[in-house]
């Protein structure tokens, strides 16, 4: 039989946090969407990227 797990046990678990190797800050995952025109139609490319202090000006501009 499985062990009962309370909400406090679930909330106290450590999350998988990645840090930037350049500036050593926590990276936030963001979905990046780019619109590309191909003839008469528009195609959207999506990508999940990590944003930290050293590259947030490039991503959010």
PDBQT receptor file of N, H, CA, C and O in Angstrom, charges set to zero:
ATOM      1  N   UNK A   1       0.830  -1.177   0.000  1.00  0.00    +0.000 N 
ATOM      2  CA  UNK A   1       0.000   0.000   0.000  1.00  0.00    +0.000 C 
ATOM      3  C   UNK A   1       0.883   1.252   0.000  1.00  0.00    +0.000 C 
ATOM      4  O   UNK A   1       1.948   1.262   0.617  1.00  0.00    +0.000 OA
ATOM      5  N   UNK A   2       0.448   2.281  -0.677  1.00  0.00    +0.000 N 
ATOM      6  H   UNK A   2      -0.417   2.273  -1.179  1.00  0.00    +0.000 HD
ATOM      7  CA  UNK A   2       1.240   3.502  -0.812  1.00  0.00    +0.000 C 
ATOM      8  C   UNK A   2       1.224   4.312   0.478  1.00  0.00    +0.000 C 
ATOM      9  O   UNK A   2       0.263   4.268   1.246  1.00  0.00    +0.000 OA
ATOM     10  N   UNK A   3       2.299   5.045   0.700  1.00  0.00    +0.000 N 
ATOM     11  H   UNK A   3       3.080   5.081   0.077  1.00  0.00    +0.000 HD
ATOM     12  CA  UNK A   3       2.424   5.890   1.880  1.00  0.00    +0.000 C 
ATOM     13  C   UNK A   3       1.577   7.146   1.694  1.00  0.00    +0.000 C 
ATOM     14  O   UNK A   3       1.598   7.760   0.627  1.00  0.00    +0.000 OA
ATOM     15  N   UNK A   4       0.845   7.521   2.712  1.00  0.00    +0.000 N 
ATOM     16  H   UNK A   4       0.828   7.022   3.579  1.00  0.00    +0.000 HD
ATOM     17  CA  UNK A   4       0.033   8.741   2.653  1.00  0.00    +0.000 C 
ATOM     18  C   UNK A   4       0.954   9.950   2.703  1.00  0.00    +0.000 C 
ATOM     19  O   UNK A   4       1.900   9.991   3.489  1.00  0.00    +0.000 OA
ATOM     20  N   UNK A   5       0.665  10.941   1.851  1.00  0.00    +0.000 N 
ATOM     21  H   UNK A   5      -0.104  10.908   1.213  1.00  0.00    +0.000 HD
ATOM     22  CA  UNK A   5       1.492  12.139   1.785  1.00  0.00    +0.000 C 
ATOM     23  C   UNK A   5       0.609  13.349   2.026  1.00  0.00    +0.000 C 
ATOM     24  O   UNK A   5      -0.403  13.523   1.347  1.00  0.00    +0.000 OA
ATOM     25  N   UNK A   6       0.978  14.181   2.979  1.00  0.00    +0.000 N 
ATOM     26  H   UNK A   6       1.800  14.039   3.530  1.00  0.00    +0.000 HD
ATOM     27  CA  UNK A   6       0.182  15.361   3.292  1.00  0.00    +0.000 C 
ATOM     28  C   UNK A   6       0.587  16.525   2.384  1.00  0.00    +0.000 C 
ATOM     29  O   UNK A   6       1.584  16.456   1.665  1.00  0.00    +0.000 OA
ATOM     30  N   UNK A   7      -0.197  17.574   2.435  1.00  0.00    +0.000 N 
ATOM     31  H   UNK A   7      -1.006  17.630   3.019  1.00  0.00    +0.000 HD
ATOM     32  CA  UNK A   7       0.102  18.753   1.631  1.00  0.00    +0.000 C 
ATOM     33  C   UNK A   7       1.400  19.403   2.101  1.00  0.00    +0.000 C 
ATOM     34  O   UNK A   7       2.164  19.915   1.282  1.00  0.00    +0.000 OA
ATOM     35  N   UNK A   8       1.658  19.390   3.399  1.00  0.00    +0.000 N 
ATOM     36  H   UNK A   8       1.037  18.975   4.064  1.00  0.00    +0.000 HD
ATOM     37  CA  UNK A   8       2.887  19.976   3.931  1.00  0.00    +0.000 C 
ATOM     38  C   UNK A   8       4.113  19.239   3.400  1.00  0.00    +0.000 C 
ATOM     39  O   UNK A   8       5.137  19.863   3.124  1.00  0.00    +0.000 OA
ATOM     40  N   UNK A   9       4.017  17.917   3.256  1.00  0.00    +0.000 N 
ATOM     41  H   UNK A   9       3.185  17.411   3.480  1.00  0.00    +0.000 HD
ATOM     42  CA  UNK A   9       5.128  17.146   2.691  1.00  0.00    +0.000 C 
ATOM     43  C   UNK A   9       5.370  17.518   1.237  1.00  0.00    +0.000 C 
ATOM     44  O   UNK A   9       6.517  17.637   0.806  1.00  0.00    +0.000 OA
ATOM     45  N   UNK A  10       4.293  17.701   0.481  1.00  0.00    +0.000 N 
ATOM     46  H   UNK A  10       3.361  17.604   0.831  1.00  0.00    +0.000 HD
ATOM     47  CA  UNK A  10       4.430  18.071  -0.932  1.00  0.00    +0.000 C 
ATOM     48  C   UNK A  10       5.016  19.468  -1.082  1.00  0.00    +0.000 C 
ATOM     49  O   UNK A  10       5.860  19.694  -1.949  1.00  0.00    +0.000 OA
ATOM     50  N   UNK A  11       4.574  20.418  -0.238  1.00  0.00    +0.000 N 
ATOM     51  H   UNK A  11       3.889  20.235   0.466  1.00  0.00    +0.000 HD
ATOM     52  CA  UNK A  11       5.018  21.806  -0.352  1.00  0.00    +0.000 C 
ATOM     53  C   UNK A  11       6.462  21.988   0.100  1.00  0.00    +0.000 C 
ATOM     54  O   UNK A  11       7.132  22.923  -0.340  1.00  0.00    +0.000 OA
ATOM     55  N   UNK A  12       6.949  21.112   0.967  1.00  0.00    +0.000 N 
ATOM     56  H   UNK A  12       6.406  20.353   1.324  1.00  0.00    +0.000 HD
ATOM     57  CA  UNK A  12       8.296  21.284   1.493  1.00  0.00    +0.000 C 
ATOM     58  C   UNK A  12       9.370  20.700   0.587  1.00  0.00    +0.000 C 
ATOM     59  O   UNK A  12      10.558  20.901   0.840  1.00  0.00    +0.000 OA
ATOM     60  N   UNK A  13       8.982  19.982  -0.462  1.00  0.00    +0.000 N 
ATOM     61  H   UNK A  13       8.018  19.819  -0.668  1.00  0.00    +0.000 HD
ATOM     62  CA  UNK A  13       9.972  19.396  -1.365  1.00  0.00    +0.000 C 
ATOM     63  C   UNK A  13      10.741  20.482  -2.099  1.00  0.00    +0.000 C 
ATOM     64  O   UNK A  13      10.195  21.535  -2.427  1.00  0.00    +0.000 OA
ATOM     65  N   UNK A  14      12.000  20.215  -2.349  1.00  0.00    +0.000 N 
ATOM     66  H   UNK A  14      12.444  19.359  -2.083  1.00  0.00    +0.000 HD
ATOM     67  CA  UNK A  14      12.847  21.166  -3.054  1.00  0.00    +0.000 C 
ATOM     68  C   UNK A  14      12.537  21.116  -4.539  1.00  0.00    +0.000 C 
ATOM     69  O   UNK A  14      12.458  20.034  -5.120  1.00  0.00    +0.000 OA
ATOM     70  N   UNK A  15      12.362  22.260  -5.151  1.00  0.00    +0.000 N 
ATOM     71  H   UNK A  15      12.426  23.139  -4.678  1.00  0.00    +0.000 HD
ATOM     72  CA  UNK A  15      12.078  22.331  -6.582  1.00  0.00    +0.000 C 
ATOM     73  C   UNK A  15      13.377  22.321  -7.375  1.00  0.00    +0.000 C 
ATOM     74  O   UNK A  15      14.445  22.636  -6.851  1.00  0.00    +0.000 OA
ATOM     75  N   UNK A  16      13.269  21.957  -8.637  1.00  0.00    +0.000 N 
ATOM     76  H   UNK A  16      12.401  21.701  -9.064  1.00  0.00    +0.000 HD
ATOM     77  CA  UNK A  16      14.428  21.938  -9.519  1.00  0.00    +0.000 C 
ATOM     78  C   UNK A  16      14.676  23.345 -10.026  1.00  0.00    +0.000 C 
ATOM     79  O   UNK A  16      13.987  23.816 -10.932  1.00  0.00    +0.000 OA
ATOM     80  N   UNK A  17      15.656  24.016  -9.444  1.00  0.00    +0.000 N 
ATOM     81  H   UNK A  17      16.215  23.633  -8.709  1.00  0.00    +0.000 HD
ATOM     82  CA  UNK A  17      15.978  25.394  -9.803  1.00  0.00    +0.000 C 
ATOM     83  C   UNK A  17      17.326  25.393 -10.510  1.00  0.00    +0.000 C 
ATOM     84  O   UNK A  17      18.315  24.873  -9.993  1.00  0.00    +0.000 OA
ATOM     85  N   UNK A  18      17.351  25.984 -11.702  1.00  0.00    +0.000 N 
ATOM     86  H   UNK A  18      16.548  26.407 -12.122  1.00  0.00    +0.000 HD
ATOM     87  CA  UNK A  18      18.601  26.084 -12.447  1.00  0.00    +0.000 C 
ATOM     88  C   UNK A  18      19.178  27.483 -12.247  1.00  0.00    +0.000 C 
ATOM     89  O   UNK A  18      18.440  28.464 -12.155  1.00  0.00    +0.000 OA
ATOM     90  N   UNK A  19      20.480  27.558 -12.181  1.00  0.00    +0.000 N 
ATOM     91  H   UNK A  19      21.079  26.761 -12.255  1.00  0.00    +0.000 HD
ATOM     92  CA  UNK A  19      21.150  28.840 -12.039  1.00  0.00    +0.000 C 
ATOM     93  C   UNK A  19      21.982  29.111 -13.284  1.00  0.00    +0.000 C 
ATOM     94  O   UNK A  19      22.443  28.192 -13.960  1.00  0.00    +0.000 OA
ATOM     95  N   UNK A  20      22.158  30.374 -13.564  1.00  0.00    +0.000 N 
ATOM     96  H   UNK A  20      21.783  31.121 -13.015  1.00  0.00    +0.000 HD
ATOM     97  CA  UNK A  20      22.936  30.799 -14.730  1.00  0.00    +0.000 C 
ATOM     98  C   UNK A  20      24.419  30.587 -14.440  1.00  0.00    +0.000 C 
ATOM     99  O   UNK A  20      24.897  30.975 -13.374  1.00  0.00    +0.000 OA
ATOM    100  N   UNK A  21      25.152  29.980 -15.368  1.00  0.00    +0.000 N 
ATOM    101  H   UNK A  21      24.763  29.665 -16.234  1.00  0.00    +0.000 HD
ATOM    102  CA  UNK A  21      26.586  29.785 -15.134  1.00  0.00    +0.000 C 
ATOM    103  C   UNK A  21      27.398  31.079 -15.223  1.00  0.00    +0.000 C 
ATOM    104  O   UNK A  21      28.517  31.139 -14.714  1.00  0.00    +0.000 OA
ATOM    105  N   UNK A  22      26.842  32.124 -15.869  1.00  0.00    +0.000 N 
ATOM    106  H   UNK A  22      25.932  32.075 -16.282  1.00  0.00    +0.000 HD
ATOM    107  CA  UNK A  22      27.576  33.377 -16.040  1.00  0.00    +0.000 C 
ATOM    108  C   UNK A  22      27.406  34.287 -14.824  1.00  0.00    +0.000 C 
ATOM    109  O   UNK A  22      28.393  34.714 -14.224  1.00  0.00    +0.000 OA
ATOM    110  N   UNK A  23      26.138  34.589 -14.455  1.00  0.00    +0.000 N 
ATOM    111  H   UNK A  23      25.336  34.242 -14.943  1.00  0.00    +0.000 HD
ATOM    112  CA  UNK A  23      25.894  35.542 -13.373  1.00  0.00    +0.000 C 
ATOM    113  C   UNK A  23      25.479  34.880 -12.066  1.00  0.00    +0.000 C 
ATOM    114  O   UNK A  23      25.325  35.573 -11.060  1.00  0.00    +0.000 OA
ATOM    115  N   UNK A  24      25.294  33.573 -12.045  1.00  0.00    +0.000 N 
ATOM    116  H   UNK A  24      25.420  33.010 -12.862  1.00  0.00    +0.000 HD
ATOM    117  CA  UNK A  24      24.984  32.784 -10.853  1.00  0.00    +0.000 C 
ATOM    118  C   UNK A  24      23.690  33.229 -10.165  1.00  0.00    +0.000 C 
ATOM    119  O   UNK A  24      23.615  33.262  -8.936  1.00  0.00    +0.000 OA
ATOM    120  N   UNK A  25      22.656  33.578 -10.978  1.00  0.00    +0.000 N 
ATOM    121  H   UNK A  25      22.718  33.551 -11.976  1.00  0.00    +0.000 HD
ATOM    122  CA  UNK A  25      21.335  33.898 -10.437  1.00  0.00    +0.000 C 
ATOM    123  C   UNK A  25      20.340  32.858 -10.936  1.00  0.00    +0.000 C 
ATOM    124  O   UNK A  25      20.628  32.094 -11.858  1.00  0.00    +0.000 OA
ATOM    125  N   UNK A  26      19.176  32.844 -10.317  1.00  0.00    +0.000 N 
ATOM    126  H   UNK A  26      18.943  33.465  -9.569  1.00  0.00    +0.000 HD
ATOM    127  CA  UNK A  26      18.147  31.874 -10.674  1.00  0.00    +0.000 C 
ATOM    128  C   UNK A  26      17.567  32.195 -12.051  1.00  0.00    +0.000 C 
ATOM    129  O   UNK A  26      17.270  33.351 -12.350  1.00  0.00    +0.000 OA
ATOM    130  N   UNK A  27      17.407  31.160 -12.891  1.00  0.00    +0.000 N 
ATOM    131  H   UNK A  27      17.648  30.220 -12.648  1.00  0.00    +0.000 HD
ATOM    132  CA  UNK A  27      16.855  31.339 -14.225  1.00  0.00    +0.000 C 
ATOM    133  C   UNK A  27      15.351  31.101 -14.199  1.00  0.00    +0.000 C 
ATOM    134  O   UNK A  27      14.882  30.138 -13.592  1.00  0.00    +0.000 OA
ATOM    135  N   UNK A  28      14.595  31.976 -14.856  1.00  0.00    +0.000 N 
ATOM    136  H   UNK A  28      14.976  32.758 -15.349  1.00  0.00    +0.000 HD
ATOM    137  CA  UNK A  28      13.155  31.854 -14.975  1.00  0.00    +0.000 C 
ATOM    138  C   UNK A  28      12.842  31.342 -16.371  1.00  0.00    +0.000 C 
ATOM    139  O   UNK A  28      13.384  31.847 -17.354  1.00  0.00    +0.000 OA
ATOM    140  N   UNK A  29      11.965  30.338 -16.468  1.00  0.00    +0.000 N 
ATOM    141  H   UNK A  29      11.524  29.928 -15.670  1.00  0.00    +0.000 HD
ATOM    142  CA  UNK A  29      11.592  29.779 -17.767  1.00  0.00    +0.000 C 
ATOM    143  C   UNK A  29      10.471  30.619 -18.374  1.00  0.00    +0.000 C 
ATOM    144  O   UNK A  29       9.483  30.925 -17.706  1.00  0.00    +0.000 OA
ATOM    145  N   UNK A  30      10.633  30.992 -19.656  1.00  0.00    +0.000 N 
ATOM    146  H   UNK A  30      11.435  30.744 -20.199  1.00  0.00    +0.000 HD
ATOM    147  CA  UNK A  30       9.678  31.838 -20.367  1.00  0.00    +0.000 C 
ATOM    148  C   UNK A  30       9.425  31.220 -21.738  1.00  0.00    +0.000 C 
ATOM    149  O   UNK A  30      10.348  30.708 -22.370  1.00  0.00    +0.000 OA
ATOM    150  N   UNK A  31       8.175  31.268 -22.199  1.00  0.00    +0.000 N 
ATOM    151  H   UNK A  31       7.425  31.685 -21.685  1.00  0.00    +0.000 HD
ATOM    152  CA  UNK A  31       7.856  30.789 -23.546  1.00  0.00    +0.000 C 
ATOM    153  C   UNK A  31       8.040  31.952 -24.514  1.00  0.00    +0.000 C 
ATOM    154  O   UNK A  31       7.390  32.988 -24.379  1.00  0.00    +0.000 OA
ATOM    155  N   UNK A  32       8.922  31.776 -25.483  1.00  0.00    +0.000 N 
ATOM    156  H   UNK A  32       9.450  30.934 -25.592  1.00  0.00    +0.000 HD
ATOM    157  CA  UNK A  32       9.258  32.801 -26.467  1.00  0.00    +0.000 C 
ATOM    158  C   UNK A  32       8.544  32.455 -27.765  1.00  0.00    +0.000 C 
ATOM    159  O   UNK A  32       8.695  31.349 -28.284  1.00  0.00    +0.000 OA
ATOM    160  N   UNK A  33       7.759  33.406 -28.295  1.00  0.00    +0.000 N 
ATOM    161  H   UNK A  33       7.637  34.304 -27.873  1.00  0.00    +0.000 HD
ATOM    162  CA  UNK A  33       6.979  33.187 -29.515  1.00  0.00    +0.000 C 
ATOM    163  C   UNK A  33       7.444  34.170 -30.572  1.00  0.00    +0.000 C 
ATOM    164  O   UNK A  33       7.511  35.373 -30.323  1.00  0.00    +0.000 OA
ATOM    165  N   UNK A  34       7.767  33.656 -31.759  1.00  0.00    +0.000 N 
ATOM    166  H   UNK A  34       7.712  32.678 -31.962  1.00  0.00    +0.000 HD
ATOM    167  CA  UNK A  34       8.236  34.492 -32.855  1.00  0.00    +0.000 C 
ATOM    168  C   UNK A  34       7.339  34.241 -34.059  1.00  0.00    +0.000 C 
ATOM    169  O   UNK A  34       7.093  33.091 -34.425  1.00  0.00    +0.000 OA
ATOM    170  N   UNK A  35       6.847  35.318 -34.680  1.00  0.00    +0.000 N 
ATOM    171  H   UNK A  35       7.047  36.252 -34.383  1.00  0.00    +0.000 HD
ATOM    172  CA  UNK A  35       6.005  35.201 -35.869  1.00  0.00    +0.000 C 
ATOM    173  C   UNK A  35       6.883  35.293 -37.111  1.00  0.00    +0.000 C 
ATOM    174  O   UNK A  35       7.688  36.214 -37.249  1.00  0.00    +0.000 OA
ATOM    175  N   UNK A  36       6.716  34.327 -38.016  1.00  0.00    +0.000 N 
ATOM    176  H   UNK A  36       6.062  33.579 -37.904  1.00  0.00    +0.000 HD
ATOM    177  CA  UNK A  36       7.467  34.316 -39.278  1.00  0.00    +0.000 C 
ATOM    178  C   UNK A  36       6.476  34.316 -40.432  1.00  0.00    +0.000 C 
ATOM    179  O   UNK A  36       5.521  33.540 -40.445  1.00  0.00    +0.000 OA
ATOM    180  N   UNK A  37       6.712  35.191 -41.395  1.00  0.00    +0.000 N 
ATOM    181  H   UNK A  37       7.488  35.822 -41.385  1.00  0.00    +0.000 HD
ATOM    182  CA  UNK A  37       5.870  35.226 -42.580  1.00  0.00    +0.000 C 
ATOM    183  C   UNK A  37       6.428  34.308 -43.644  1.00  0.00    +0.000 C 
ATOM    184  O   UNK A  37       7.596  34.400 -44.022  1.00  0.00    +0.000 OA
ATOM    185  N   UNK A  38       5.565  33.416 -44.122  1.00  0.00    +0.000 N 
ATOM    186  H   UNK A  38       4.617  33.342 -43.815  1.00  0.00    +0.000 HD
ATOM    187  CA  UNK A  38       5.939  32.527 -45.223  1.00  0.00    +0.000 C 
ATOM    188  C   UNK A  38       4.898  32.714 -46.320  1.00  0.00    +0.000 C 
ATOM    189  O   UNK A  38       3.848  32.071 -46.310  1.00  0.00    +0.000 OA
ATOM    190  N   UNK A  39       5.196  33.586 -47.249  1.00  0.00    +0.000 N 
ATOM    191  H   UNK A  39       6.049  34.108 -47.256  1.00  0.00    +0.000 HD
ATOM    192  CA  UNK A  39       4.251  33.878 -48.327  1.00  0.00    +0.000 C 
ATOM    193  C   UNK A  39       3.053  34.644 -47.785  1.00  0.00    +0.000 C 
ATOM    194  O   UNK A  39       3.207  35.732 -47.229  1.00  0.00    +0.000 OA
ATOM    195  N   UNK A  40       1.848  34.071 -47.948  1.00  0.00    +0.000 N 
ATOM    196  H   UNK A  40       1.723  33.188 -48.400  1.00  0.00    +0.000 HD
ATOM    197  CA  UNK A  40       0.637  34.736 -47.486  1.00  0.00    +0.000 C 
ATOM    198  C   UNK A  40       0.255  34.338 -46.065  1.00  0.00    +0.000 C 
ATOM    199  O   UNK A  40      -0.630  34.953 -45.470  1.00  0.00    +0.000 OA
ATOM    200  N   UNK A  41       0.903  33.325 -45.517  1.00  0.00    +0.000 N 
ATOM    201  H   UNK A  41       1.622  32.825 -46.000  1.00  0.00    +0.000 HD
ATOM    202  CA  UNK A  41       0.532  32.850 -44.183  1.00  0.00    +0.000 C 
ATOM    203  C   UNK A  41       1.568  33.283 -43.141  1.00  0.00    +0.000 C 
ATOM    204  O   UNK A  41       2.681  33.696 -43.467  1.00  0.00    +0.000 OA
ATOM    205  N   UNK A  42       1.161  33.173 -41.891  1.00  0.00    +0.000 N 
ATOM    206  H   UNK A  42       0.258  32.838 -41.626  1.00  0.00    +0.000 HD
ATOM    207  CA  UNK A  42       2.042  33.490 -40.772  1.00  0.00    +0.000 C 
ATOM    208  C   UNK A  42       2.228  32.220 -39.957  1.00  0.00    +0.000 C 
ATOM    209  O   UNK A  42       1.261  31.531 -39.632  1.00  0.00    +0.000 OA
ATOM    210  N   UNK A  43       3.452  31.923 -39.637  1.00  0.00    +0.000 N 
ATOM    211  H   UNK A  43       4.238  32.483 -39.901  1.00  0.00    +0.000 HD
ATOM    212  CA  UNK A  43       3.760  30.745 -38.845  1.00  0.00    +0.000 C 
ATOM    213  C   UNK A  43       4.398  31.193 -37.529  1.00  0.00    +0.000 C 
ATOM    214  O   UNK A  43       5.259  32.072 -37.518  1.00  0.00    +0.000 OA
ATOM    215  N   UNK A  44       3.976  30.594 -36.438  1.00  0.00    +0.000 N 
ATOM    216  H   UNK A  44       3.276  29.880 -36.447  1.00  0.00    +0.000 HD
ATOM    217  CA  UNK A  44       4.484  30.954 -35.123  1.00  0.00    +0.000 C 
ATOM    218  C   UNK A  44       5.444  29.881 -34.623  1.00  0.00    +0.000 C 
ATOM    219  O   UNK A  44       5.108  28.697 -34.599  1.00  0.00    +0.000 OA
ATOM    220  N   UNK A  45       6.632  30.302 -34.228  1.00  0.00    +0.000 N 
ATOM    221  H   UNK A  45       6.905  31.264 -34.248  1.00  0.00    +0.000 HD
ATOM    222  CA  UNK A  45       7.637  29.409 -33.660  1.00  0.00    +0.000 C 
ATOM    223  C   UNK A  45       7.685  29.670 -32.161  1.00  0.00    +0.000 C 
ATOM    224  O   UNK A  45       7.800  30.819 -31.734  1.00  0.00    +0.000 OA
ATOM    225  N   UNK A  46       7.599  28.624 -31.371  1.00  0.00    +0.000 N 
ATOM    226  H   UNK A  46       7.506  27.691 -31.718  1.00  0.00    +0.000 HD
ATOM    227  CA  UNK A  46       7.677  28.771 -29.921  1.00  0.00    +0.000 C 
ATOM    228  C   UNK A  46       8.911  28.053 -29.401  1.00  0.00    +0.000 C 
ATOM    229  O   UNK A  46       9.359  27.053 -29.963  1.00  0.00    +0.000 OA
ATOM    230  N   UNK A  47       9.447  28.592 -28.312  1.00  0.00    +0.000 N 
ATOM    231  H   UNK A  47       9.084  29.404 -27.856  1.00  0.00    +0.000 HD
ATOM    232  CA  UNK A  47      10.642  28.029 -27.712  1.00  0.00    +0.000 C 
ATOM    233  C   UNK A  47      10.634  28.387 -26.231  1.00  0.00    +0.000 C 
ATOM    234  O   UNK A  47      10.332  29.527 -25.877  1.00  0.00    +0.000 OA
ATOM    235  N   UNK A  48      10.954  27.453 -25.374  1.00  0.00    +0.000 N 
ATOM    236  H   UNK A  48      11.200  26.527 -25.661  1.00  0.00    +0.000 HD
ATOM    237  CA  UNK A  48      11.092  27.721 -23.950  1.00  0.00    +0.000 C 
ATOM    238  C   UNK A  48      12.539  28.086 -23.672  1.00  0.00    +0.000 C 
ATOM    239  O   UNK A  48      13.448  27.305 -23.954  1.00  0.00    +0.000 OA
ATOM    240  N   UNK A  49      12.754  29.277 -23.116  1.00  0.00    +0.000 N 
ATOM    241  H   UNK A  49      12.016  29.911 -22.886  1.00  0.00    +0.000 HD
ATOM    242  CA  UNK A  49      14.114  29.740 -22.854  1.00  0.00    +0.000 C 
ATOM    243  C   UNK A  49      14.246  30.140 -21.397  1.00  0.00    +0.000 C 
ATOM    244  O   UNK A  49      13.255  30.449 -20.735  1.00  0.00    +0.000 OA
ATOM    245  N   UNK A  50      15.465  30.133 -20.904  1.00  0.00    +0.000 N 
ATOM    246  H   UNK A  50      16.271  29.882 -21.441  1.00  0.00    +0.000 HD
ATOM    247  CA  UNK A  50      15.755  30.557 -19.544  1.00  0.00    +0.000 C 
ATOM    248  C   UNK A  50      16.203  32.006 -19.546  1.00  0.00    +0.000 C 
ATOM    249  O   UNK A  50      17.059  32.400 -20.337  1.00  0.00    +0.000 OA
ATOM    250  N   UNK A  51      15.617  32.801 -18.651  1.00  0.00    +0.000 N 
ATOM    251  H   UNK A  51      14.922  32.481 -18.007  1.00  0.00    +0.000 HD
ATOM    252  CA  UNK A  51      15.945  34.225 -18.557  1.00  0.00    +0.000 C 
ATOM    253  C   UNK A  51      16.550  34.483 -17.186  1.00  0.00    +0.000 C 
ATOM    254  O   UNK A  51      16.007  34.052 -16.169  1.00  0.00    +0.000 OA
ATOM    255  N   UNK A  52      17.677  35.189 -17.161  1.00  0.00    +0.000 N 
ATOM    256  H   UNK A  52      18.118  35.539 -17.988  1.00  0.00    +0.000 HD
ATOM    257  CA  UNK A  52      18.318  35.581 -15.907  1.00  0.00    +0.000 C 
ATOM    258  C   UNK A  52      18.723  37.055 -16.015  1.00  0.00    +0.000 C 
ATOM    259  O   UNK A  52      18.345  37.733 -16.971  1.00  0.00    +0.000 OA
ATOM    260  N   UNK A  53      19.471  37.537 -15.064  1.00  0.00    +0.000 N 
ATOM    261  H   UNK A  53      19.778  36.986 -14.288  1.00  0.00    +0.000 HD
ATOM    262  CA  UNK A  53      19.864  38.958 -15.044  1.00  0.00    +0.000 C 
ATOM    263  C   UNK A  53      20.729  39.347 -16.235  1.00  0.00    +0.000 C 
ATOM    264  O   UNK A  53      20.621  40.466 -16.738  1.00  0.00    +0.000 OA
ATOM    265  N   UNK A  54      21.577  38.444 -16.688  1.00  0.00    +0.000 N 
ATOM    266  H   UNK A  54      21.664  37.535 -16.280  1.00  0.00    +0.000 HD
ATOM    267  CA  UNK A  54      22.528  38.825 -17.748  1.00  0.00    +0.000 C 
ATOM    268  C   UNK A  54      21.907  38.838 -19.136  1.00  0.00    +0.000 C 
ATOM    269  O   UNK A  54      22.477  39.460 -20.032  1.00  0.00    +0.000 OA
ATOM    270  N   UNK A  55      20.747  38.172 -19.370  1.00  0.00    +0.000 N 
ATOM    271  H   UNK A  55      20.284  37.667 -18.642  1.00  0.00    +0.000 HD
ATOM    272  CA  UNK A  55      20.170  38.198 -20.714  1.00  0.00    +0.000 C 
ATOM    273  C   UNK A  55      18.719  38.696 -20.765  1.00  0.00    +0.000 C 
ATOM    274  O   UNK A  55      18.073  38.579 -21.806  1.00  0.00    +0.000 OA
ATOM    275  N   UNK A  56      18.198  39.246 -19.670  1.00  0.00    +0.000 N 
ATOM    276  H   UNK A  56      18.722  39.341 -18.824  1.00  0.00    +0.000 HD
ATOM    277  CA  UNK A  56      16.806  39.684 -19.686  1.00  0.00    +0.000 C 
ATOM    278  C   UNK A  56      16.586  40.912 -20.573  1.00  0.00    +0.000 C 
ATOM    279  O   UNK A  56      15.491  41.081 -21.110  1.00  0.00    +0.000 OA
ATOM    280  N   UNK A  57      17.586  41.766 -20.740  1.00  0.00    +0.000 N 
ATOM    281  H   UNK A  57      18.476  41.629 -20.303  1.00  0.00    +0.000 HD
ATOM    282  CA  UNK A  57      17.429  42.934 -21.604  1.00  0.00    +0.000 C 
ATOM    283  C   UNK A  57      17.330  42.514 -23.077  1.00  0.00    +0.000 C 
ATOM    284  O   UNK A  57      16.632  43.166 -23.854  1.00  0.00    +0.000 OA
ATOM    285  N   UNK A  58      18.012  41.447 -23.467  1.00  0.00    +0.000 N 
ATOM    286  H   UNK A  58      18.579  40.917 -22.836  1.00  0.00    +0.000 HD
ATOM    287  CA  UNK A  58      17.947  40.947 -24.837  1.00  0.00    +0.000 C 
ATOM    288  C   UNK A  58      16.601  40.279 -25.119  1.00  0.00    +0.000 C 
ATOM    289  O   UNK A  58      16.048  40.430 -26.208  1.00  0.00    +0.000 OA
ATOM    290  N   UNK A  59      16.078  39.545 -24.145  1.00  0.00    +0.000 N 
ATOM    291  H   UNK A  59      16.528  39.422 -23.261  1.00  0.00    +0.000 HD
ATOM    292  CA  UNK A  59      14.847  38.790 -24.337  1.00  0.00    +0.000 C 
ATOM    293  C   UNK A  59      13.636  39.701 -24.300  1.00  0.00    +0.000 C 
ATOM    294  O   UNK A  59      12.754  39.581 -25.150  1.00  0.00    +0.000 OA
ATOM    295  N   UNK A  60      13.570  40.607 -23.341  1.00  0.00    +0.000 N 
ATOM    296  H   UNK A  60      14.287  40.705 -22.651  1.00  0.00    +0.000 HD
ATOM    297  CA  UNK A  60      12.395  41.441 -23.150  1.00  0.00    +0.000 C 
ATOM    298  C   UNK A  60      12.366  42.701 -24.023  1.00  0.00    +0.000 C 
ATOM    299  O   UNK A  60      11.384  43.442 -23.985  1.00  0.00    +0.000 OA
ATOM    300  N   UNK A  61      13.391  42.954 -24.788  1.00  0.00    +0.000 N 
ATOM    301  H   UNK A  61      14.189  42.353 -24.819  1.00  0.00    +0.000 HD
ATOM    302  CA  UNK A  61      13.378  44.163 -25.635  1.00  0.00    +0.000 C 
ATOM    303  C   UNK A  61      12.736  43.923 -26.963  1.00  0.00    +0.000 C 
ATOM    304  O   UNK A  61      12.650  44.838 -27.782  1.00  0.00    +0.000 OA
TER     305      UNK A  61
